[in-house]
Amino acid sequence: IEDKFKSMLGEYNCYVSLQNATVTGDVPISTNEFATVGSTITSGLSSLFFRKKVATSRKSVLSDINTAFEPGKLCLVIGCPASGKSALLKYISGRLGSSLDAEGKLRFNGIEVAQNIVP
């Protein structure tokens, strides 16, 4: 596998590091702990006829992450649903949504970058 990646990417090496990375965002608050057939039908019908504002709460998606990814190494990001795997990858790639705010230091080959580098 390593040879295949080298043939695709060449010899370009990029060391990625995160220091005190924190991502927070607005998360919808659910009024039903468990969805039932009745609650699903009711909410579906009410959304057709009424514009209901969804209540949100500010939550921490990632908290104080300190890690590094070495060039030429594969890294497996695993975790429970909604544990922040996608948020971590979006933070590194600079593609966080407008509802998410990021803090901390993101460095590529030791050079700190701003989070808004990708349009």
DSSP file (Angstrom, degrees, kcal/mol; ACC not computed):
  #  RESIDUE AA STRUCTURE BP1 BP2  ACC     N-H-->O    O-->H-N    N-H-->O    O-->H-N    TCO  KAPPA ALPHA  PHI   PSI    X-CA   Y-CA   Z-CA
    1    1 A I     >        0   0    0      0, 0.0     4,-2.2     0, 0.0     5,-0.2   0.000 360.0 360.0 360.0 -41.0    0.0    0.0    0.0
    2    2 A E  H  >  +     0   0    0      1,-0.2     4,-2.2     2,-0.2     5,-0.2   0.891 360.0  50.5 -59.1 -41.2    2.8    2.4    0.9
    3    3 A D  H  > S+     0   0    0      1,-0.2     4,-2.1     2,-0.2    -1,-0.2   0.869 108.0  53.4 -65.4 -36.2    4.3    2.0   -2.6
    4    4 A K  H  > S+     0   0    0      2,-0.2     4,-1.8     1,-0.2    -2,-0.2   0.920 109.5  47.7 -65.5 -43.4    1.0    2.8   -4.2
    5    5 A F  H  X S+     0   0    0     -4,-2.2     4,-3.1     1,-0.2     5,-0.3   0.905 111.2  51.5 -63.6 -40.7    0.6    6.0   -2.2
    6    6 A K  H  X S+     0   0    0     -4,-2.2     4,-2.2     1,-0.2    -1,-0.2   0.886 109.1  50.3 -63.1 -38.1    4.2    7.0   -3.1
    7    7 A S  H  < S+     0   0    0     -4,-2.1    -1,-0.2     2,-0.2    -2,-0.2   0.849 116.1  42.6 -69.3 -32.0    3.4    6.4   -6.8
    8    8 A M  H  < S+     0   0    0     -4,-1.8    -2,-0.2    -5,-0.2    -1,-0.2   0.905 128.5  26.7 -77.6 -42.6    0.3    8.6   -6.5
    9    9 A L  H >< S-     0   0    0     -4,-3.1     3,-0.9     1,-0.3    -3,-0.2   0.554  94.7-144.1-100.1 -10.2    1.7   11.4   -4.4
   10   10 A G  T 3<  -     0   0    0     -4,-2.2    -1,-0.3    -5,-0.3    -2,-0.1  -0.491  57.3 -42.8  75.4-152.4    5.4   11.3   -5.3
   11   11 A E  T 3  S+     0   0    0     -2,-0.1     2,-0.3    -4,-0.1    -1,-0.2   0.156  90.5 137.7 -99.5  18.3    7.8   12.0   -2.6
   12   12 A Y    <   -     0   0    0     -3,-0.9     2,-0.4    -6,-0.2    -3,-0.0  -0.497  34.5-165.8 -68.4 128.0    5.9   15.0   -1.1
   13   13 A N        -     0   0    0     -2,-0.3     2,-0.4    58,-0.1    -2,-0.1  -0.954  10.2-178.1-118.8 134.4    5.9   14.8    2.7
   14   14 A C        -     0   0    0     -2,-0.4     2,-0.6     2,-0.0    58,-0.1  -0.972  12.1-157.6-135.8 120.2    3.6   16.9    4.9
   15   15 A Y        -     0   0    0     -2,-0.4    94,-3.6    55,-0.1     2,-0.5  -0.861  14.3-163.4 -96.2 121.8    3.7   16.7    8.7
   16   16 A V  E     +AB  69 108A   0     53,-2.1    53,-3.4    -2,-0.6     2,-0.4  -0.913  10.0 178.8-110.9 130.2    0.4   17.9   10.3
   17   17 A S  E     -AB  68 107A   0     90,-2.3    90,-2.6    -2,-0.5     2,-0.4  -0.983  13.7-159.8-133.4 146.7    0.2   18.9   13.9
   18   18 A L  E     -AB  67 106A   0     49,-3.1    49,-1.4    -2,-0.4     2,-0.4  -0.971   6.2-171.4-121.8 136.1   -2.6   20.1   16.1
   19   19 A Q  E    S- B   0 105A   0     86,-2.4    86,-2.8    -2,-0.4    47,-0.2  -0.978  72.4 -20.0-132.7 121.2   -2.1   22.0   19.4
   20   20 A N  E    S-     0   0A   0     -2,-0.4     2,-0.3    84,-0.2    44,-0.3   0.847  83.0-178.1  52.8  40.3   -5.0   22.8   21.7
   21   21 A A  E     +A   65   0A   0     44,-2.4    44,-2.6    83,-0.2     2,-0.4  -0.553   5.1 175.1 -74.2 127.1   -7.5   22.3   18.9
   22   22 A T  E     - B   0 103A   0     81,-2.2    81,-2.4    -2,-0.3     2,-0.4  -1.000  12.2-170.3-134.9 132.4  -11.1   22.9   20.0
   23   23 A V  E     +AB  62 102A   0     39,-1.8    38,-3.0    -2,-0.4    39,-1.9  -0.991   8.3 180.0-124.4 127.3  -14.2   22.9   17.8
   24   24 A T  E     +AB  60 101A   0     77,-2.4    77,-3.0    -2,-0.4     2,-0.3  -0.902   7.5 163.3-123.4 154.5  -17.6   24.2   19.1
   25   25 A G  E     -AB  59 100A   0     34,-2.5    34,-2.9    -2,-0.3     2,-0.5  -0.985  42.4 -86.4-161.5 168.5  -20.9   24.4   17.3
   26   26 A D  E     -A   58   0A   0     73,-1.0    32,-0.2    -2,-0.3    73,-0.1  -0.743  41.7-167.9 -85.4 124.5  -24.7   24.7   17.5
   27   27 A V  E     -A   57   0A   0     30,-2.9    30,-2.3    -2,-0.5     2,-0.1  -0.943  24.2-114.2-116.0 131.4  -26.4   21.3   18.0
   28   28 A P  E     -A   56   0A   0      0, 0.0     2,-0.6     0, 0.0    28,-0.3  -0.380  26.3-132.0 -64.8 140.8  -30.1   20.8   17.7
   29   29 A I        -     0   0    0     26,-3.1     2,-0.4    -2,-0.1    26,-0.3  -0.838  17.8-143.3 -95.7 123.8  -31.9   19.9   20.9
   30   30 A S        -     0   0    0     -2,-0.6     3,-0.0     1,-0.1    24,-0.0  -0.688  11.6-163.2 -88.4 136.8  -34.3   17.0   20.5
   31   31 A T  S    S+     0   0    0     -2,-0.4     2,-0.5     1,-0.1    -1,-0.1   0.706  78.6  64.7 -89.0 -21.7  -37.5   17.0   22.5
   32   32 A N        -     0   0    0      1,-0.2     3,-0.2     7,-0.0    -1,-0.1  -0.895  63.4-163.5-103.5 124.9  -38.1   13.2   21.9
   33   33 A E  S    S+     0   0    0     -2,-0.5     2,-0.4     1,-0.3    -1,-0.2   0.924  85.6  21.7 -70.7 -42.7  -35.5   10.9   23.5
   34   34 A F  S    S-     0   0    0      0, 0.0     2,-0.3     0, 0.0    -1,-0.3  -0.993  84.6-128.8-126.8 128.6  -36.6    8.0   21.4
   35   35 A A        -     0   0    0     -2,-0.4     2,-0.2    -3,-0.2     3,-0.0  -0.568  27.4-171.3 -75.6 134.5  -38.5    8.4   18.1
   36   36 A T     >  -     0   0    0     -2,-0.3     4,-2.2     1,-0.1     5,-0.2  -0.718  39.1-103.7-115.0 171.3  -41.6    6.4   17.7
   37   37 A V  H  > S+     0   0    0     -2,-0.2     4,-2.2     1,-0.2     5,-0.2   0.929 122.6  48.7 -59.8 -44.6  -43.9    5.9   14.7
   38   38 A G  H  > S+     0   0    0      1,-0.2     4,-2.6     2,-0.2    -1,-0.2   0.918 111.8  46.6 -62.8 -45.5  -46.4    8.4   16.1
   39   39 A S  H  > S+     0   0    0      1,-0.2     4,-2.4     2,-0.2    -1,-0.2   0.851 112.0  52.2 -68.3 -32.7  -43.8   11.1   16.9
   40   40 A T  H  X S+     0   0    0     -4,-2.2     4,-2.0     2,-0.2    -1,-0.2   0.917 112.7  44.0 -68.0 -43.6  -42.2   10.7   13.4
   41   41 A I  H  X S+     0   0    0     -4,-2.2     4,-2.6    -5,-0.2     5,-0.2   0.922 114.8  49.8 -66.1 -44.6  -45.5   11.1   11.6
   42   42 A T  H  X S+     0   0    0     -4,-2.6     4,-2.5     1,-0.2     5,-0.2   0.924 112.9  45.2 -61.7 -46.1  -46.6   14.0   13.9
   43   43 A S  H  X S+     0   0    0     -4,-2.4     4,-1.8     1,-0.2    -1,-0.2   0.867 112.7  52.3 -68.1 -34.4  -43.3   15.9   13.4
   44   44 A G  H  X S+     0   0    0     -4,-2.0     4,-0.9    -5,-0.2    -2,-0.2   0.925 113.0  43.4 -65.2 -44.5  -43.4   15.2    9.6
   45   45 A L  H  X S+     0   0    0     -4,-2.6     4,-1.2     1,-0.2     3,-0.5   0.899 113.3  51.1 -67.9 -40.9  -46.9   16.6    9.3
   46   46 A S  H  X S+     0   0    0     -4,-2.5     4,-2.7     1,-0.2    -1,-0.2   0.841 105.7  56.0 -67.6 -31.2  -46.3   19.6   11.5
   47   47 A S  H  < S+     0   0    0     -4,-1.8    -1,-0.2     1,-0.2    -2,-0.2   0.774 104.4  55.0 -71.6 -23.4  -43.2   20.5    9.5
   48   48 A L  H  < S+     0   0    0     -4,-0.9    -1,-0.2    -3,-0.5    -2,-0.2   0.849 121.9  26.1 -72.7 -34.1  -45.3   20.6    6.3
   49   49 A F  H  < S+     0   0    0     -4,-1.2     2,-0.4     1,-0.2    -2,-0.2   0.691 120.7  47.4-105.1 -22.8  -47.8   23.1    7.8
   50   50 A F     <  -     0   0    0     -4,-2.7     2,-0.9    -5,-0.2    -1,-0.2  -0.965  67.9-135.6-127.9 138.0  -45.8   25.0   10.4
   51   51 A R        -     0   0    0     -2,-0.4     2,-0.5    -3,-0.1    -4,-0.1  -0.814  32.7-171.3 -87.7 107.1  -42.4   26.6   10.3
   52   52 A K        -     0   0    0     -2,-0.9     2,-0.4    -5,-0.1    -2,-0.0  -0.880  20.2-131.3-107.7 128.5  -41.0   25.6   13.6
   53   53 A K        -     0   0    0     -2,-0.5     2,-0.5     1,-0.1    -2,-0.0  -0.622  23.3-131.9 -76.9 129.5  -37.7   27.0   14.9
   54   54 A V        -     0   0    0     -2,-0.4     2,-0.2     1,-0.0   -24,-0.1  -0.709  17.9-128.7 -85.5 125.3  -35.3   24.3   16.1
   55   55 A A        -     0   0    0     -2,-0.5   -26,-3.1   -26,-0.3     2,-0.3  -0.519  30.2-168.1 -72.6 138.1  -33.8   25.0   19.5
   56   56 A T  E     -A   28   0A   0    -28,-0.3     2,-0.4    -2,-0.2   -30,-0.1  -0.865  13.1-155.2-126.7 161.7  -30.1   24.6   19.5
   57   57 A S  E     -A   27   0A   0    -30,-2.3   -30,-2.9    -2,-0.3     2,-0.6  -0.991  26.5-115.2-134.8 142.6  -27.4   24.5   22.2
   58   58 A R  E     +A   26   0A   0     -2,-0.4     2,-0.3   -32,-0.2   -32,-0.2  -0.686  45.3 174.5 -80.4 120.5  -23.7   25.4   21.9
   59   59 A K  E     -A   25   0A   0    -34,-2.9   -34,-2.5    -2,-0.6     2,-0.6  -0.904  35.7-114.1-128.7 154.5  -21.6   22.2   22.4
   60   60 A S  E     +A   24   0A   0     -2,-0.3   -36,-0.3   -36,-0.2     3,-0.1  -0.791  26.9 179.6 -86.8 121.7  -18.0   21.3   22.2
   61   61 A V  E    S+     0   0A   0    -38,-3.0     2,-0.4    -2,-0.6   -37,-0.2   0.870  77.0  14.8 -88.4 -44.5  -17.4   18.9   19.3
   62   62 A L  E    S-A   23   0A   0    -39,-1.9   -39,-1.8    25,-0.1     2,-0.5  -0.989  74.9-159.3-128.8 140.4  -13.6   18.5   19.9
   63   63 A S  E     -     0   0A   0     -2,-0.4   -41,-0.2   -41,-0.2   -42,-0.1  -0.961  60.9 -31.2-130.1 118.4  -11.9   19.6   23.1
   64   64 A D  E    S-     0   0A   0     -2,-0.5     2,-0.5   -44,-0.3   -42,-0.2   0.888  73.3-174.0  49.5  57.6   -8.2   20.4   23.5
   65   65 A I  E     -A   21   0A   0    -44,-2.6   -44,-2.4   -46,-0.1     2,-0.5  -0.715  10.4-179.2 -86.7 127.7   -6.8   18.0   20.9
   66   66 A N  E     +     0   0A   0     -2,-0.5     2,-0.3   -47,-0.2   -47,-0.2  -0.966  27.8 121.7-127.3 112.9   -3.0   17.7   20.7
   67   67 A T  E     -A   18   0A   0    -49,-1.4   -49,-3.1    -2,-0.5     2,-0.3  -0.960  40.2-142.9-159.6 172.0   -1.8   15.3   18.1
   68   68 A A  E     -A   17   0A   0     -2,-0.3     2,-0.5   -51,-0.2   -51,-0.3  -0.994   6.1-148.0-146.4 149.2    0.4   14.9   15.0
   69   69 A F  E     -A   16   0A   0    -53,-3.4   -53,-2.1    -2,-0.3     6,-0.0  -0.979  20.4-143.4-120.8 119.1    0.3   13.0   11.8
   70   70 A E    >   -     0   0    0     -2,-0.5     3,-1.3   -55,-0.2   -55,-0.1  -0.515  24.3-103.9 -83.0 147.1    3.6   11.9   10.3
   71   71 A P  T 3  S+     0   0    0      0, 0.0    -1,-0.1     0, 0.0     3,-0.1  -0.419 104.2  21.9 -67.4 143.8    4.2   11.9    6.5
   72   72 A G  T 3  S+     0   0    0      1,-0.2     2,-0.4   -58,-0.1   -66,-0.1   0.487 100.8 108.7  80.6   2.5    4.1    8.4    4.9
   73   73 A K    <   -     0   0    0     -3,-1.3     2,-0.4     2,-0.0    -1,-0.2  -0.903  63.7-134.5-113.7 140.9    2.1    6.9    7.7
   74   74 A L        -     0   0    0     -2,-0.4     2,-0.4    -3,-0.1    -4,-0.1  -0.748  20.1-162.1 -89.1 140.7   -1.6    5.8    7.6
   75   75 A C        -     0   0    0     -2,-0.4     2,-0.6    -6,-0.0    -6,-0.0  -0.990   7.5-148.7-127.8 126.9   -3.7    6.9   10.5
   76   76 A L        -     0   0    0     -2,-0.4     2,-0.7     2,-0.0    -2,-0.0  -0.839   7.2-159.5 -96.6 122.8   -7.1    5.3   11.3
   77   77 A V        +     0   0    0     -2,-0.6     2,-0.3     2,-0.0    -2,-0.0  -0.899  24.3 165.0-104.2 109.7   -9.6    7.6   12.9
   78   78 A I        +     0   0    0     -2,-0.7     2,-0.3     5,-0.0    -2,-0.0  -0.886   5.1 126.0-125.0 155.7  -12.2    5.6   14.7
   79   79 A G        -     0   0    0     -2,-0.3     3,-0.1     5,-0.0     5,-0.1  -0.948  55.5 -62.8 173.2 172.6  -14.9    6.4   17.3
   80   80 A C  S >  S-     0   0    0     -2,-0.3     3,-1.4     1,-0.2     5,-0.3  -0.222  71.4 -75.0 -66.9 161.7  -18.5    6.2   18.2
   81   81 A P  T 3  S+     0   0    0      0, 0.0    -1,-0.2     0, 0.0     0, 0.0  -0.346 120.9  14.3 -57.1 140.8  -21.2    8.0   16.1
   82   82 A A  T 3  S+     0   0    0     -3,-0.1    -2,-0.1     1,-0.1     0, 0.0   0.756  87.7 126.0  64.0  27.9  -21.1   11.8   16.8
   83   83 A S  S <  S-     0   0    0     -3,-1.4    -1,-0.1    -4,-0.1    -3,-0.1   0.525  86.3 -96.7 -93.2  -5.5  -17.7   11.6   18.5
   84   84 A G  S  > S+     0   0    0     -4,-0.2     4,-2.3    -5,-0.1     5,-0.2   0.587  80.9 132.0 107.4  12.1  -16.1   14.2   16.3
   85   85 A K  H  > S+     0   0    0     -5,-0.3     4,-1.9     2,-0.2     5,-0.2   0.955  81.4  40.5 -61.7 -51.0  -14.3   12.1   13.6
   86   86 A S  H  > S+     0   0    0      1,-0.2     4,-2.7     2,-0.2     5,-0.2   0.881 113.1  55.3 -66.4 -37.7  -15.6   14.2   10.7
   87   87 A A  H  > S+     0   0    0      2,-0.2     4,-2.3     1,-0.2    -1,-0.2   0.894 107.1  51.0 -62.1 -39.2  -15.1   17.4   12.6
   88   88 A L  H  X S+     0   0    0     -4,-2.3     4,-2.2     2,-0.2    -2,-0.2   0.939 112.8  44.4 -62.2 -47.7  -11.5   16.6   13.1
   89   89 A L  H  X S+     0   0    0     -4,-1.9     4,-2.1     1,-0.2    -2,-0.2   0.872 114.0  49.8 -67.5 -36.7  -10.9   15.9    9.4
   90   90 A K  H  X>S+     0   0    0     -4,-2.7     5,-2.6     2,-0.2     4,-0.8   0.871 109.3  52.9 -67.8 -36.3  -12.8   19.0    8.4
   91   91 A Y  H ><5S+     0   0    0     -4,-2.3     3,-0.6    -5,-0.2    -2,-0.2   0.933 111.2  45.9 -62.4 -46.3  -10.8   21.0   10.8
   92   92 A I  H 3<5S+     0   0    0     -4,-2.2    -2,-0.2     1,-0.2    -1,-0.2   0.887 115.5  46.1 -65.1 -38.9   -7.5   19.7    9.3
   93   93 A S  H 3<5S-     0   0    0     -4,-2.1    -1,-0.2    -5,-0.2    -2,-0.2   0.524 111.1-119.8 -84.4  -4.1   -8.7   20.3    5.8
   94   94 A G  T <<5S+     0   0    0     -4,-0.8    24,-0.4    -3,-0.6    -3,-0.2   0.781  79.2 118.9  75.1  26.4  -10.1   23.8    6.5
   95   95 A R      < +     0   0    0     -5,-2.6    -4,-0.2    -6,-0.2     2,-0.1  -0.134  28.6 147.7-119.5  37.1  -13.6   22.9    5.6
   96   96 A L        -     0   0    0     -6,-0.4     6,-0.1    19,-0.2    -9,-0.0  -0.475  50.6-111.3 -69.0 143.3  -15.5   23.5    8.8
   97   97 A G    >   -     0   0    0     -2,-0.1     3,-1.6     1,-0.1    -1,-0.1  -0.186  27.7-103.5 -69.8 168.1  -19.1   24.6    8.3
   98   98 A S  T 3  S+     0   0    0      1,-0.3    -1,-0.1     3,-0.0    -2,-0.1   0.705 119.5  61.2 -68.1 -18.9  -20.2   28.1    9.2
   99   99 A S  T 3  S+     0   0    0    -73,-0.1   -73,-1.0   -74,-0.0     2,-0.4   0.506  95.4  76.1 -85.5  -2.9  -22.0   26.8   12.3
  100  100 A L  E <   -B   25   0A   0     -3,-1.6     2,-0.4   -75,-0.2   -75,-0.2  -0.895  63.6-159.7-112.4 138.8  -18.7   25.5   13.7
  101  101 A D  E     -B   24   0A   0    -77,-3.0   -77,-2.4    -2,-0.4     2,-0.4  -0.933   8.8-157.2-115.7 139.5  -16.0   27.6   15.3
  102  102 A A  E     +B   23   0A   0     -2,-0.4     2,-0.3   -79,-0.2   -79,-0.2  -0.905  12.2 176.8-120.2 145.1  -12.4   26.5   15.7
  103  103 A E  E     +B   22   0A   0    -81,-2.4   -81,-2.2    -2,-0.4     2,-0.2  -0.916  39.7  58.1-134.7 163.0   -9.6   27.5   18.1
  104  104 A G  E    S-     0   0A   0     -2,-0.3     2,-0.5   -83,-0.2   -84,-0.2  -0.533  83.9 -57.8 109.6-177.2   -6.1   26.2   18.5
  105  105 A K  E     -B   19   0A   0    -86,-2.8   -86,-2.4    -2,-0.2     2,-0.5  -0.913  38.3-172.5-112.8 127.9   -3.0   25.8   16.3
  106  106 A L  E     -B   18   0A   0     -2,-0.5     7,-2.4     7,-0.5     2,-0.4  -0.978  13.5-174.6-116.6 124.8   -3.0   23.9   13.1
  107  107 A R  E     -BC  17 112A   0    -90,-2.6   -90,-2.3    -2,-0.5     2,-0.5  -0.962  19.7-162.4-127.4 138.8    0.4   23.5   11.4
  108  108 A F  E >  S-BC  16 111A   0      3,-2.3     3,-1.9    -2,-0.4   -92,-0.2  -0.984  89.2 -16.5-115.0 118.8    1.6   22.0    8.2
  109  109 A N  T 3  S-     0   0    0    -94,-3.6    -1,-0.1    -2,-0.5   -93,-0.1   0.862 130.8 -53.5  51.7  39.0    5.3   21.2    8.2
  110  110 A G  T 3  S+     0   0    0    -95,-0.5     2,-0.6     1,-0.2    -1,-0.3   0.386 112.6 119.5  83.3  -3.6    5.6   23.5   11.2
  111  111 A I  E <   -C  108   0A   0     -3,-1.9    -3,-2.3     1,-0.0    -1,-0.2  -0.857  61.8-132.1-101.2 121.7    3.9   26.5    9.6
  112  112 A E  E     -C  107   0A   0     -2,-0.6     2,-0.3    -5,-0.2    -5,-0.2  -0.487  25.4-163.6 -73.2 137.3    0.8   27.7   11.3
  113  113 A V        -     0   0    0     -7,-2.4    -7,-0.5    -2,-0.2     2,-0.2  -0.869  18.7-115.6-121.8 155.2   -2.2   28.2    9.0
  114  114 A A    >   -     0   0    0     -2,-0.3     3,-0.8     1,-0.1    -9,-0.0  -0.528  25.0-122.9 -82.9 155.5   -5.5   30.1    9.3
  115  115 A Q  T 3  S+     0   0    0      1,-0.2     3,-0.5    -2,-0.2   -19,-0.2   0.668 104.9  63.8 -74.9 -15.5   -8.7   28.1    9.2
  116  116 A N  T 3   +     0   0    0      1,-0.2    -1,-0.2   -21,-0.1   -21,-0.0  -0.047  64.7 111.2 -99.5  34.4  -10.1   30.1    6.4
  117  117 A I    <   +     0   0    0     -3,-0.8    -1,-0.2     1,-0.1    -2,-0.1   0.728  68.2  65.1 -78.7 -21.1   -7.5   29.1    3.8
  118  118 A V              0   0    0     -3,-0.5    -1,-0.1   -24,-0.4   -25,-0.0  -0.902 360.0 360.0-103.9 124.9  -10.0   27.0    1.7
  119  119 A P              0   0    0      0, 0.0    -1,-0.1     0, 0.0   -24,-0.1   0.512 360.0 360.0 -67.8 360.0  -12.8   29.1    0.1
